[in-house]
Amino acid sequence: MQTIIDQAYKDHPVFPQLAKYAGFYESLSMSIFGFLTMGTKAVCNIDSYVYSSMQGTLESICHVLQNGRISDSYALLRRFYDSAIINIYSNLYLQNHFSIENFIVAKIDNWLKGKQRLPEYRVMSNYIRNSPRLATITDLLFSDTTYKNIRDRCNDHTHYNFFDNVLCNDNQVYIKSRITILDSFSKDLENILILHLSYLFFLNDHYMMSSDYVDHLECGQTPPEGSQYFVAPFVQELFDSAIKKSRMDIAVAIKNNTQMKLE
């Protein structure tokens, strides 16, 4: 049967946006692989696998959206949001509890081994929002109801809380507002990305690092002075196109909190 997907839908900016974000997480996953995750027995960086998984979720969203299944896409967007919260929570919890006296943080290490579940979403979210070290970013992100509204939309589509959510998932039903819904989806996606990267750069700003410093060492050369603070081009590009463009207040806060040479 014929689907109701016109050229305006196919050409919507959300599709290149999804490809760009997926590419970012792919690059981030590869660039941080060598950083050890302190507080666990993992032999590599666990975030590397989280980011490649998030890349996969974004690619899945793109495939589902291209088929006109908007509510299914919102269900996946909720998973992307959950992944961001899990990643922030696990990093914050490790940094709060790791020490010489507590070399292995049991809660996170047991999660890695499949022995223990992480807390439910609300508990993790509150842990992040109540963190003094993240208060600057939290106050900016949650100065309004943006993220509550995103969560509500994700849940409405996931659980079919309204009949309109059912229709959004039927690609054979004409919906006049389909492009408007895509516009909203695109903005929700951007805001989740901003939330994730804002917190991440406050917690692990060395993740922004370019390869210049290590490349020189591997070649037996002396790294340029200050090159440990150079920012990877793919990070700077997304910082400019997403955070600086939409949330200059957050961009300023990140730059004020890091020695990394963000432009």
C-alpha positions as CSV (number, residue, x, y, z in Angstrom):
1,M,0.0,0.0,0.0
2,Q,1.1,3.6,-0.7
3,T,2.6,5.6,2.2
4,I,1.9,9.2,2.8
5,I,5.5,10.5,2.5
6,D,5.9,13.4,0.2
7,Q,9.0,15.2,-1.0
8,A,8.8,17.8,1.8
9,Y,9.0,15.0,4.3
10,K,11.9,13.3,2.6
11,D,13.8,16.5,2.4
12,H,13.3,17.5,6.0
13,P,16.4,18.8,7.8
14,V,16.0,16.2,10.6
15,F,17.5,13.5,8.3
16,P,20.9,15.2,7.8
17,Q,20.8,16.3,11.4
18,L,20.5,12.6,12.5
19,A,23.3,11.6,10.2
20,K,25.5,14.4,11.6
21,Y,24.8,13.5,15.3
22,A,25.4,9.8,14.6
23,G,28.7,10.7,13.0
24,F,29.7,12.8,16.0
25,Y,29.1,9.9,18.4
26,E,31.0,7.5,16.1
27,S,34.0,9.9,16.1
28,L,33.7,10.5,19.9
29,S,33.6,6.7,20.5
30,M,36.8,6.1,18.6
31,S,38.7,9.1,20.0
32,I,38.2,8.3,23.7
33,F,38.7,4.5,23.4
34,G,42.2,4.7,25.0
35,F,41.1,6.6,28.1
36,L,40.7,4.2,31.0
37,T,37.5,4.3,33.1
38,M,38.7,4.7,36.6
39,G,36.7,3.0,39.3
40,T,36.0,-0.2,37.3
41,K,37.8,-3.3,36.2
42,A,37.1,-2.5,32.6
43,V,40.3,-2.6,30.4
44,C,39.0,0.1,28.0
45,N,36.8,3.1,28.2
46,I,33.2,2.0,28.8
47,D,31.8,5.3,27.4
48,S,33.2,4.3,24.0
49,Y,30.7,1.5,23.8
50,V,27.9,3.8,25.2
51,Y,28.6,6.3,22.4
52,S,28.7,3.7,19.6
53,S,25.3,2.4,21.0
54,M,23.9,6.0,20.9
55,Q,25.2,6.2,17.3
56,G,23.2,3.1,16.5
57,T,20.0,4.5,18.2
58,L,20.3,7.7,16.0
59,E,20.7,5.5,12.9
60,S,17.7,3.5,13.9
61,I,15.7,6.7,14.4
62,C,16.6,7.8,10.9
63,H,15.5,4.5,9.4
64,V,12.2,4.5,11.3
65,L,11.5,8.1,10.5
66,Q,12.2,7.6,6.8
67,N,9.4,5.0,6.9
68,G,7.0,7.5,8.3
69,R,6.7,5.9,11.8
70,I,6.9,9.0,13.9
71,S,5.7,7.6,17.2
72,D,8.2,4.7,17.0
73,S,10.8,7.3,16.4
74,Y,9.8,9.1,19.6
75,A,10.1,5.8,21.5
76,L,13.7,5.5,20.2
77,L,14.3,9.2,21.1
78,R,13.3,8.3,24.6
79,R,16.0,5.6,24.6
80,F,18.5,8.2,23.3
81,Y,17.5,10.5,26.2
82,D,17.8,7.5,28.7
83,S,21.3,6.7,27.3
84,A,22.4,10.3,27.9
85,I,21.2,10.2,31.5
86,I,22.8,6.8,32.1
87,N,26.1,8.1,30.7
88,I,26.1,11.2,32.8
89,Y,25.0,9.4,35.9
90,S,27.6,6.7,35.6
91,N,30.4,9.2,35.1
92,L,29.2,11.4,37.9
93,Y,28.7,8.5,40.3
94,L,32.2,7.1,39.5
95,Q,33.9,10.5,40.1
96,N,32.0,11.0,43.3
97,H,32.9,7.6,44.8
98,F,36.3,6.6,43.3
99,S,39.3,7.0,45.6
100,I,42.4,5.2,46.6
101,E,40.4,3.7,49.4
102,N,37.5,2.8,47.1
103,F,39.4,1.8,43.9
104,I,36.5,-0.2,42.5
105,V,33.1,1.5,42.6
106,A,30.9,-1.6,43.1
107,K,27.6,-0.2,41.7
108,I,29.0,0.7,38.3
109,D,31.3,-2.3,38.1
110,N,28.5,-4.7,38.9
111,W,26.4,-3.0,36.2
112,L,29.1,-3.6,33.7
113,K,29.2,-7.3,34.7
114,G,25.4,-7.7,34.5
115,K,25.1,-8.3,38.3
116,Q,23.2,-5.1,39.2
117,R,20.8,-2.8,37.6
118,L,21.3,1.0,37.7
119,P,18.6,3.0,39.5
120,E,15.4,4.0,37.6
121,Y,15.4,7.0,35.4
122,R,14.0,9.4,38.0
123,V,16.6,8.5,40.6
124,M,19.5,9.0,38.2
125,S,18.0,12.3,36.9
126,N,17.6,13.6,40.4
127,Y,21.2,12.5,41.3
128,I,22.5,14.6,38.4
129,R,20.3,17.6,39.1
130,N,21.2,17.7,42.8
131,S,25.0,17.6,42.1
132,P,26.7,20.8,43.2
133,R,29.5,20.4,40.7
134,L,26.9,20.4,37.8
135,A,24.7,23.2,39.3
136,T,25.8,25.8,36.8
137,I,24.7,23.7,33.8
138,T,21.7,22.3,35.6
139,D,20.4,25.8,36.4
140,L,20.7,26.8,32.7
141,L,19.2,23.6,31.3
142,F,16.2,23.5,33.6
143,S,15.4,27.2,33.8
144,D,12.1,26.3,32.0
145,T,10.0,23.2,31.2
146,T,11.8,22.3,28.0
147,Y,13.1,18.9,29.2
148,K,9.9,18.0,31.0
149,N,8.0,18.7,27.8
150,I,10.4,16.5,25.8
151,R,10.0,13.7,28.2
152,D,6.2,14.0,28.2
153,R,6.2,13.9,24.3
154,C,8.4,10.9,24.3
155,N,6.2,9.1,26.8
156,D,3.0,10.1,25.0
157,H,4.2,8.6,21.7
158,T,5.7,5.5,23.4
159,H,2.5,4.7,25.3
160,Y,-0.1,6.1,22.8
161,N,-1.4,8.4,25.5
162,F,-3.5,10.2,22.8
163,F,-5.1,8.9,19.7
164,D,-3.1,11.4,17.7
165,N,0.0,9.4,18.7
166,V,-1.5,6.4,17.0
167,L,-2.1,8.3,13.8
168,C,1.5,9.6,13.8
169,N,2.7,6.0,13.5
170,D,0.5,5.2,10.5
171,N,2.3,6.1,7.3
172,Q,-0.8,5.5,5.3
173,V,-2.9,8.2,7.0
174,Y,-2.7,11.8,5.9
175,I,-1.8,14.1,8.7
176,K,-1.7,17.8,7.9
177,S,0.7,18.6,10.8
178,R,3.3,15.8,9.9
179,I,6.0,18.3,8.9
180,T,5.3,20.4,12.0
181,I,5.7,17.3,14.2
182,L,9.1,16.6,12.4
183,D,10.1,20.2,13.3
184,S,9.3,19.5,16.9
185,F,11.2,16.2,16.8
186,S,14.2,17.9,15.4
187,K,14.3,20.5,18.2
188,D,13.8,17.8,20.8
189,L,16.7,15.9,19.4
190,E,18.9,18.9,19.5
191,N,18.0,19.7,23.0
192,I,18.8,16.2,24.2
193,L,22.2,16.4,22.5
194,I,22.8,19.8,24.2
195,L,21.9,18.4,27.6
196,H,24.2,15.4,27.1
197,L,27.2,17.3,25.8
198,S,26.9,20.1,28.3
199,Y,27.1,17.7,31.3
200,L,29.7,15.6,29.6
201,F,32.0,18.6,29.0
202,F,31.7,19.6,32.6
203,L,32.6,16.1,33.8
204,N,35.1,14.9,31.2
205,D,36.4,17.9,29.2
206,H,39.4,15.8,28.2
207,Y,37.0,14.0,25.9
208,M,37.2,17.1,23.6
209,M,40.9,16.5,23.1
210,S,42.2,16.4,19.5
211,S,44.7,13.7,18.5
212,D,47.6,16.2,18.0
213,Y,49.3,15.6,21.3
214,V,49.2,11.7,21.1
215,D,50.1,11.7,17.4
216,H,53.3,13.6,18.1
217,L,54.3,11.3,20.9
218,E,53.6,8.2,18.8
219,C,55.9,9.7,16.1
220,G,58.7,10.3,18.6
221,Q,58.2,14.1,18.4
222,T,57.7,16.7,21.0
223,P,54.1,17.8,21.0
224,P,53.4,21.5,20.4
225,E,53.1,23.5,23.6
226,G,49.6,23.4,24.9
227,S,48.5,20.8,22.4
228,Q,46.9,18.7,25.2
229,Y,44.3,21.4,25.2
230,F,43.6,21.4,21.5
231,V,39.9,20.5,20.6
232,A,39.1,17.8,18.1
233,P,37.6,19.4,14.9
234,F,34.5,17.2,15.0
235,V,33.8,18.4,18.6
236,Q,34.3,22.1,17.7
237,E,32.0,21.8,14.7
238,L,29.1,20.4,16.8
239,F,29.8,22.8,19.6
240,D,29.4,25.6,17.1
241,S,26.4,24.2,15.1
242,A,24.4,23.0,18.1
243,I,25.4,24.5,21.5
244,K,26.7,27.9,20.4
245,K,23.9,28.4,17.8
246,S,21.0,27.5,20.1
247,R,22.3,28.0,23.7
248,M,25.1,30.6,23.8
249,D,24.6,30.8,27.6
250,I,25.6,27.2,27.9
251,A,28.4,27.6,25.5
252,V,29.9,30.4,27.6
253,A,29.5,28.3,30.8
254,I,31.3,25.4,29.2
255,K,34.2,27.6,28.0
256,N,34.5,29.2,31.4
257,N,34.8,25.8,33.1
258,T,37.5,24.2,30.9
259,Q,41.1,24.7,29.9
260,M,40.3,23.2,26.5
261,K,40.7,25.7,23.7
262,L,37.2,25.9,22.4
263,E,36.6,28.7,20.0
